[in-house]
Amino acid sequence: MKTHGGGVDRAMHELGLSREQICDFSASINPLGVPLVVQQALQQALSRINDYPELDAASLRTELARFYQLPSENLLPGSGSTELIYLIPRVLRPRRALLIQPCFGEYAPALQQVGCQIDLFSLDPHDDFEFRVADILEAIQPQTDLVVLANPGNPSGVGIAPQQLLELVDRLGDCRLLVDEAFVDFCPERSLINQIPERSNLLLLRSLTKFYAIPGLRVGYLAGSAADVALLAAAREPWTLSTLAIAAACACLKSDRFRTQTLQLIPQLRAQLQRGLEQLGWDVFAGEANYLLCRLPDHWCRAPEIVELLRPLGLLLRSCCDFEPLDDRFLRLAVLGEEQNLRLLQALDRLPGRNGVG
């Protein structure tokens, strides 16, 4: 099983700390917390948990269509985008896929479940993860029928210009392009969702859990051609979204004020955290979401050591050792509130291993 961020319950149990004593920088969740309208929707939905949920989350599909002004036939809700990451290979049966890395660790296992051959193309951290369409096209083989990437990148946080992705998808022919936009709500100008009706070989994955701070409810959705969506919808299991998840997701789409507040606040918090990390001598990549990828100077101890040193303090960090081509000098840090970010910076400044010695 791949390593992921989070693990707050395990940390509480192992460290004997309350949830309030833990700052989880390993999972990139909106520090503003759950929108009030979502909390209210959940309270109202509690009266319906004695009924089965909607078989196919039809009401959420309708709300998504209204929100994006797209036909509902182009949208498919899921129990988090991870459900859809595994559903796509089972249904569309790609034979050979190109993964643009570093990337989310579940893409490869999802493709391997159907025996798909996987090729890898690495964006170079020494080149600030620069994305070039010509490089991707050169890496594609004659049998490639699926290209997978994220925008913005995870864990890099670096965004790709929509024009570049449109050029890529238009030059792929019958090969599908799957773009994971799990964090694109933090930089909405990067999204390709308005292009879905025009391009039959484009698939998008979206998540509601990061931006609206509801990872415990597992809600995401896919946007794609009506033909692909119909195939995927026919093959998925019934009742994958609970009544509470559907209610929360519909309320998220109506949280206009919350979206505005988030898009104003996150860049400020991200810039403050970046300045503090750079003052420690760290290299910080130009992330556009609610997390920052950092490269440690050679005189600092390595990322896994920093993770272990700060864990007893209730500070959970994410080493990027398992994100190829990154190594043990890379950390991904969620952007939390100002007080929590300061707590992290102060703890890092006091580390006994910052000079490479314990």
C-alpha positions as CSV (number, residue, x, y, z in Angstrom):
1,M,0.0,0.0,0.0
2,K,1.3,3.5,-0.9
3,T,2.1,6.0,1.8
4,H,-0.3,8.9,2.1
5,G,-0.6,12.0,4.3
6,G,-3.1,12.1,7.2
7,G,-3.1,9.5,9.9
8,V,-4.3,11.8,12.6
9,D,-6.1,9.0,14.5
10,R,-3.0,6.9,14.6
11,A,-0.9,9.8,15.8
12,M,-3.4,10.6,18.6
13,H,-3.3,6.9,19.7
14,E,0.5,6.6,19.6
15,L,1.4,10.0,21.0
16,G,-1.4,10.3,23.6
17,L,-2.4,13.7,22.2
18,S,-5.8,15.2,21.6
19,R,-6.9,16.3,18.1
20,E,-6.4,19.9,19.1
21,Q,-2.8,19.3,19.9
22,I,-2.0,18.0,16.5
23,C,-1.1,20.1,13.4
24,D,-1.4,17.9,10.3
25,F,0.9,19.3,7.7
26,S,0.9,16.0,5.9
27,A,-2.6,16.3,4.4
28,S,-3.5,19.3,2.4
29,I,-6.9,20.4,3.6
30,N,-8.4,23.9,3.6
31,P,-7.4,25.5,7.0
32,L,-10.7,27.4,7.0
33,G,-12.5,24.2,7.9
34,V,-15.9,23.0,6.8
35,P,-18.2,25.8,5.5
36,L,-21.1,26.7,7.7
37,V,-23.7,25.9,5.0
38,V,-22.2,22.4,4.7
39,Q,-22.4,21.9,8.5
40,Q,-26.1,22.9,8.4
41,A,-26.8,20.6,5.5
42,L,-25.3,17.7,7.4
43,Q,-27.5,18.4,10.4
44,Q,-30.6,18.4,8.2
45,A,-29.5,15.2,6.4
46,L,-29.2,13.3,9.7
47,S,-33.0,12.8,9.7
48,R,-32.7,10.8,6.4
49,I,-30.0,8.3,7.4
50,N,-32.7,5.7,8.1
51,D,-33.3,5.6,4.3
52,Y,-31.1,4.3,1.7
53,P,-29.1,7.0,-0.1
54,E,-29.7,7.8,-3.8
55,L,-28.6,4.9,-5.9
56,D,-26.4,7.0,-8.2
57,A,-26.1,10.4,-6.4
58,A,-28.5,11.9,-9.0
59,S,-29.1,15.1,-7.0
60,L,-25.4,15.8,-6.8
61,R,-25.0,15.2,-10.5
62,T,-27.8,17.7,-11.2
63,E,-26.1,20.3,-8.9
64,L,-22.8,19.8,-10.6
65,A,-24.4,20.3,-14.0
66,R,-26.0,23.5,-12.8
67,F,-22.8,24.8,-11.2
68,Y,-20.7,24.2,-14.3
69,Q,-23.4,24.8,-16.9
70,L,-22.6,21.4,-18.4
71,P,-24.9,18.5,-19.4
72,S,-25.4,16.1,-16.6
73,E,-24.4,13.3,-19.0
74,N,-20.8,14.7,-18.8
75,L,-20.5,14.3,-15.0
76,L,-20.2,11.4,-12.7
77,P,-20.0,11.7,-8.8
78,G,-17.8,9.3,-6.9
79,S,-16.8,8.4,-3.4
80,G,-13.7,10.6,-3.6
81,S,-11.7,10.8,-6.8
82,T,-9.8,7.7,-5.7
83,E,-12.9,5.5,-6.4
84,L,-12.9,6.9,-9.9
85,I,-9.1,6.5,-10.4
86,Y,-9.7,2.7,-9.9
87,L,-13.0,2.6,-11.8
88,I,-11.5,4.2,-15.0
89,P,-9.0,1.4,-15.8
90,R,-11.5,-1.4,-15.0
91,V,-14.0,0.0,-17.5
92,L,-12.0,1.7,-20.2
93,R,-9.2,-1.0,-20.2
94,P,-6.2,1.0,-21.3
95,R,-3.4,-1.1,-22.7
96,R,-0.5,1.2,-22.2
97,A,-0.4,4.4,-20.2
98,L,2.1,7.2,-19.7
99,L,2.2,8.7,-16.2
100,I,3.7,12.2,-15.7
101,Q,5.5,12.1,-12.4
102,P,6.0,12.9,-9.5
103,C,2.4,12.0,-9.0
104,F,-0.3,10.6,-6.7
105,G,0.6,7.1,-5.7
106,E,-2.7,5.4,-6.6
107,Y,-2.5,5.9,-10.4
108,A,-0.1,3.0,-10.9
109,P,-1.9,0.4,-8.8
110,A,-5.2,1.3,-10.4
111,L,-3.7,0.7,-13.9
112,Q,-1.9,-2.4,-12.8
113,Q,-5.1,-4.1,-11.7
114,V,-6.0,-4.5,-15.4
115,G,-2.5,-5.4,-16.6
116,C,-1.9,-2.0,-18.2
117,Q,1.7,-1.4,-19.3
118,I,3.0,1.8,-17.6
119,D,5.6,4.2,-18.9
120,L,6.9,7.0,-16.8
121,F,7.9,10.5,-17.7
122,S,9.5,12.6,-15.0
123,L,9.2,16.4,-14.7
124,D,12.6,17.7,-13.4
125,P,12.7,19.4,-10.1
126,H,16.0,21.1,-11.1
127,D,13.9,22.6,-14.0
128,D,11.1,23.7,-11.6
129,F,8.9,20.9,-13.0
130,E,8.7,22.7,-16.4
131,F,6.0,21.1,-18.6
132,R,6.7,20.9,-22.3
133,V,4.2,19.4,-24.7
134,A,6.9,18.3,-27.1
135,D,8.6,16.3,-24.4
136,I,5.3,14.5,-23.5
137,L,4.6,13.7,-27.2
138,E,8.1,12.3,-27.6
139,A,7.5,9.9,-24.6
140,I,4.3,8.5,-26.0
141,Q,4.5,5.1,-27.7
142,P,2.4,3.9,-30.6
143,Q,0.3,1.7,-28.3
144,T,-0.2,4.5,-25.7
145,D,-3.9,5.0,-25.2
146,L,-3.9,7.0,-21.9
147,V,-1.8,9.8,-20.5
148,V,-2.3,10.7,-16.8
149,L,-1.1,13.9,-15.1
150,A,-2.2,16.3,-12.3
151,N,-2.8,20.1,-12.5
152,P,-1.6,21.6,-10.3
153,G,1.0,18.9,-9.7
154,N,1.0,16.8,-6.5
155,P,3.3,17.0,-4.7
156,S,4.9,19.9,-6.6
157,G,2.0,22.3,-6.5
158,V,3.2,23.7,-9.8
159,G,0.5,24.6,-12.3
160,I,0.3,23.8,-16.0
161,A,-1.1,26.4,-18.4
162,P,-4.5,25.3,-19.8
163,Q,-3.3,26.2,-23.3
164,Q,-0.5,23.6,-23.1
165,L,-2.9,20.9,-22.0
166,L,-5.3,21.7,-24.8
167,E,-2.5,21.5,-27.3
168,L,-1.6,18.1,-25.8
169,V,-5.1,16.7,-25.9
170,D,-5.7,17.9,-29.4
171,R,-2.5,16.2,-30.6
172,L,-3.2,12.9,-28.8
173,G,-5.8,11.7,-31.4
174,D,-7.6,8.7,-30.0
175,C,-5.4,8.6,-26.9
176,R,-7.2,9.9,-23.8
177,L,-5.8,12.5,-21.5
178,L,-6.8,12.1,-17.8
179,V,-6.1,15.3,-15.8
180,D,-6.4,15.0,-12.0
181,E,-7.7,18.4,-10.9
182,A,-8.0,17.5,-7.2
183,F,-6.5,20.8,-6.1
184,V,-7.5,23.0,-8.9
185,D,-10.2,24.8,-6.9
186,F,-7.3,26.7,-5.3
187,C,-6.3,27.9,-8.7
188,P,-9.5,27.7,-10.7
189,E,-8.1,29.4,-13.8
190,R,-6.1,26.2,-14.4
191,S,-9.2,24.0,-14.9
192,L,-10.2,22.5,-18.3
193,I,-13.8,21.7,-17.2
194,N,-15.3,24.2,-19.6
195,Q,-13.6,22.3,-22.5
196,I,-15.2,18.9,-21.7
197,P,-18.1,19.2,-24.3
198,E,-15.5,20.0,-27.0
199,R,-13.0,17.2,-26.5
200,S,-14.1,13.6,-26.4
201,N,-10.7,12.3,-25.4
202,L,-10.4,14.5,-22.2
203,L,-11.2,13.2,-18.7
204,L,-11.0,15.3,-15.6
205,L,-11.0,14.2,-11.9
206,R,-12.2,16.6,-9.3
207,S,-12.3,16.5,-5.5
208,L,-14.5,18.3,-3.0
209,T,-12.6,17.0,0.0
210,K,-9.6,19.3,-0.1
211,F,-11.1,22.7,-0.8
212,Y,-14.1,22.2,1.4
213,A,-12.3,20.3,4.2
214,I,-14.5,17.2,4.1
215,P,-12.1,14.3,3.5
216,G,-13.9,12.2,6.0
217,L,-17.0,12.2,3.7
218,R,-15.2,11.1,0.5
219,V,-16.7,13.1,-2.4
220,G,-15.4,13.7,-5.8
221,Y,-16.5,13.6,-9.4
222,L,-15.4,13.0,-13.0
223,A,-16.0,15.1,-16.1
224,G,-15.7,13.5,-19.5
225,S,-17.5,12.7,-22.7
226,A,-21.1,11.4,-22.5
227,A,-20.0,8.1,-24.0
228,D,-17.2,7.5,-21.4
229,V,-19.4,8.7,-18.5
230,A,-22.1,6.3,-19.6
231,L,-19.7,3.4,-19.6
232,L,-18.3,4.3,-16.2
233,A,-21.8,4.9,-14.7
234,A,-23.1,1.5,-15.9
235,A,-20.2,-0.4,-14.3
236,R,-19.9,1.2,-10.9
237,E,-21.4,-0.2,-7.7
238,P,-24.6,1.3,-6.3
239,W,-24.8,3.5,-3.2
240,T,-21.2,4.5,-3.2
241,L,-22.0,7.9,-1.8
242,S,-23.8,8.2,1.5
243,T,-26.7,10.5,2.2
244,L,-24.5,12.7,4.3
245,A,-21.8,12.9,1.6
246,I,-24.4,13.9,-1.1
247,A,-25.9,16.5,1.1
248,A,-22.5,18.0,2.0
249,A,-21.4,18.0,-1.6
250,C,-24.5,19.8,-2.8
251,A,-24.0,22.4,-0.1
252,C,-20.4,22.9,-1.1
253,L,-21.4,24.0,-4.5
254,K,-23.5,26.7,-2.9
255,S,-20.7,28.0,-0.7
256,D,-19.9,31.2,-2.7
257,R,-18.7,33.3,0.2
258,F,-16.5,30.4,1.4
259,R,-14.9,30.1,-2.0
260,T,-14.1,33.8,-2.1
261,Q,-12.6,33.8,1.4
262,T,-10.5,30.8,0.6
263,L,-9.1,32.2,-2.6
264,Q,-8.2,35.4,-0.7
265,L,-6.7,33.8,2.3
266,I,-4.7,30.8,1.0
267,P,-2.2,32.8,-1.1
268,Q,-1.5,35.0,1.9
269,L,-0.9,32.1,4.2
270,R,1.1,30.3,1.6
271,A,3.4,33.3,1.0
272,Q,4.0,33.7,4.8
273,L,4.9,30.0,5.2
274,Q,7.1,30.2,2.1
275,R,9.0,33.2,3.4
276,G,9.6,31.5,6.8
277,L,10.9,28.3,5.1
278,E,13.2,30.3,2.8
279,Q,14.6,32.1,5.8
280,L,15.6,28.7,7.1
281,G,17.5,28.2,3.8
282,W,15.1,25.8,2.2
283,D,14.3,25.8,-1.5
284,V,10.5,26.2,-2.0
285,F,8.8,25.6,-5.3
286,A,6.2,28.0,-6.7
287,G,3.1,26.1,-5.6
288,E,-0.4,27.3,-6.5
289,A,-2.5,25.1,-4.2
290,N,-2.7,24.8,-0.4
291,Y,0.6,23.0,0.0
292,L,4.3,23.7,-0.7
293,L,7.0,21.3,-1.9
294,C,10.4,22.0,-0.3
295,R,13.9,20.8,-1.0
296,L,16.2,20.7,2.0
297,P,19.7,22.1,1.9
298,D,22.5,19.5,2.1
299,H,23.5,20.6,5.6
300,W,20.1,19.8,7.0
301,C,19.1,16.3,8.1
302,R,17.0,14.3,5.7
303,A,13.2,14.5,5.3
304,P,12.3,11.2,7.0
305,E,14.4,12.3,10.0
306,I,12.6,15.6,10.2
307,V,9.3,13.8,10.1
308,E,10.3,11.6,13.0
309,L,11.7,14.4,15.0
310,L,8.6,16.6,14.8
311,R,6.0,13.8,15.2
312,P,6.3,13.6,19.0
313,L,5.5,17.4,19.1
314,G,2.2,16.7,17.3
315,L,3.5,18.1,14.0
316,L,2.8,15.7,11.1
317,L,4.8,16.2,8.0
318,R,5.0,14.4,4.6
319,S,8.3,13.1,3.3
320,C,8.4,12.8,-0.5
321,C,10.8,9.9,-0.7
322,D,8.2,7.7,-2.4
323,F,7.4,10.3,-5.1
324,E,9.7,9.5,-8.0
325,P,12.0,11.2,-9.1
326,L,12.2,13.0,-5.7
327,D,14.3,11.7,-2.9
328,D,14.8,12.0,0.8
329,R,15.6,15.7,0.7
330,F,12.0,16.7,-0.3
331,L,9.1,17.5,2.0
332,R,5.5,18.5,1.2
333,L,3.9,20.8,3.7
334,A,0.2,21.7,3.9
335,V,-0.6,25.4,4.3
336,L,-2.4,25.7,7.6
337,G,-3.5,28.7,9.7
338,E,-1.1,31.5,10.6
339,E,-0.6,30.3,14.2
340,Q,0.0,26.7,13.2
341,N,2.4,27.7,10.4
342,L,4.4,29.7,13.0
343,R,4.5,26.8,15.4
344,L,6.0,24.6,12.6
345,L,8.6,27.2,11.7
346,Q,9.7,27.7,15.3
347,A,10.0,23.9,15.7
348,L,12.1,23.6,12.5
349,D,14.3,26.4,13.7
350,R,15.0,24.5,16.9
351,L,15.7,21.1,15.3
352,P,18.9,19.5,16.6
353,G,19.4,17.8,13.3
354,R,19.3,20.9,11.1
355,N,23.0,20.7,10.5
356,G,22.9,17.1,9.6
357,V,23.8,15.8,13.1
358,G,21.4,14.3,15.7
